[in-house]
Amino acid sequence: MRALTKKQKSLLKKWFEESKHKEPWDCFYTYDITSVDDLTVEQFEKLQEINDTEILYQEVDRYLDDLHSKTY
């Protein structure tokens, strides 16, 4: 399977939401996780354990970019 599984998407969305924070002077939320490069090694390994594919890196990056784009 080449696409992300529901479980992988769920984890990514959870980690994305957990990385949300807002500075007192800012009216918008900021996210610490907006690309695959922002994930920890452990987080990426967890995604690999679920379903490792040759395009996992790109799929995760695209999904996180889509999540971030939808917040604005």
Backbone torsions as a table, in degrees:
resi	resn	phi	psi	omega
1	MET	NA	129.9	-175.4
2	ARG	-94.7	-30.6	-177.2
3	ALA	-81.9	165.0	176.8
4	LEU	-69.3	143.8	177.5
5	THR	-82.0	167.7	177.5
6	LYS	-60.8	-38.9	-179.6
7	LYS	-65.1	-41.8	177.9
8	GLN	-64.5	-44.0	179.0
9	LYS	-62.6	-40.1	179.3
10	SER	-62.6	-44.4	178.2
11	LEU	-63.8	-44.4	179.3
12	LEU	-61.4	-42.2	179.0
13	LYS	-65.6	-40.4	178.1
14	LYS	-61.9	-49.1	179.9
15	TRP	-63.7	-38.7	177.8
16	PHE	-61.4	-48.6	-179.3
17	GLU	-66.0	-36.9	178.8
18	GLU	-67.6	-22.6	-178.8
19	SER	-86.8	0.7	-177.4
20	LYS	-75.8	135.2	173.9
21	HIS	-152.1	162.9	-177.0
22	LYS	-135.8	128.4	176.6
23	GLU	-78.1	146.8	-177.5
24	PRO	-56.9	-32.3	-176.9
25	TRP	-89.8	-3.9	-175.4
26	ASP	-106.0	147.3	179.2
27	CYS	-97.9	-2.5	179.6
28	PHE	-116.4	153.1	174.7
29	TYR	-81.6	150.8	174.9
30	THR	-118.1	151.2	-179.0
31	TYR	-122.8	131.8	178.1
32	ASP	-79.2	-23.1	179.1
33	ILE	-112.1	108.1	178.0
34	THR	-129.7	-6.1	177.1
35	SER	-149.5	169.1	-178.8
36	VAL	-62.2	-28.4	179.4
37	ASP	-68.4	-17.6	179.5
38	ASP	-85.3	-11.6	178.7
39	LEU	-74.3	151.4	174.0
40	THR	-77.4	164.1	177.6
41	VAL	-60.4	-40.3	-180.0
42	GLU	-63.4	-41.1	179.1
43	GLN	-63.8	-45.4	-179.8
44	PHE	-65.9	-38.3	177.5
45	GLU	-63.3	-36.8	176.9
46	LYS	-61.3	-42.4	177.3
47	LEU	-64.0	-38.5	178.2
48	GLN	-65.5	-38.6	178.9
49	GLU	-61.2	-36.1	-178.0
50	ILE	-71.7	-50.1	-178.3
51	ASN	-162.8	97.5	-178.4
52	ASP	-91.7	124.6	177.6
53	THR	-130.5	167.6	-179.6
54	GLU	-70.9	-16.4	179.7
55	ILE	-115.0	20.7	-178.1
56	LEU	-58.1	-45.8	-179.4
57	TYR	-54.9	-49.0	-178.5
58	GLN	-67.2	-40.0	-179.5
59	GLU	-65.8	-41.4	178.2
60	VAL	-64.7	-44.1	179.8
61	ASP	-61.7	-43.0	179.0
62	ARG	-64.3	-43.2	-179.0
63	TYR	-64.1	-44.1	178.7
64	LEU	-65.5	-37.2	176.6
65	ASP	-63.7	-41.0	177.2
66	ASP	-62.8	-43.4	178.6
67	LEU	-61.0	-44.6	-178.6
68	HIS	-66.4	-39.4	179.6
69	SER	-64.1	-33.6	-178.2
70	LYS	-73.1	-16.0	-177.6
71	THR	-82.1	-10.9	-178.6
72	TYR	-117.8	NA	NA
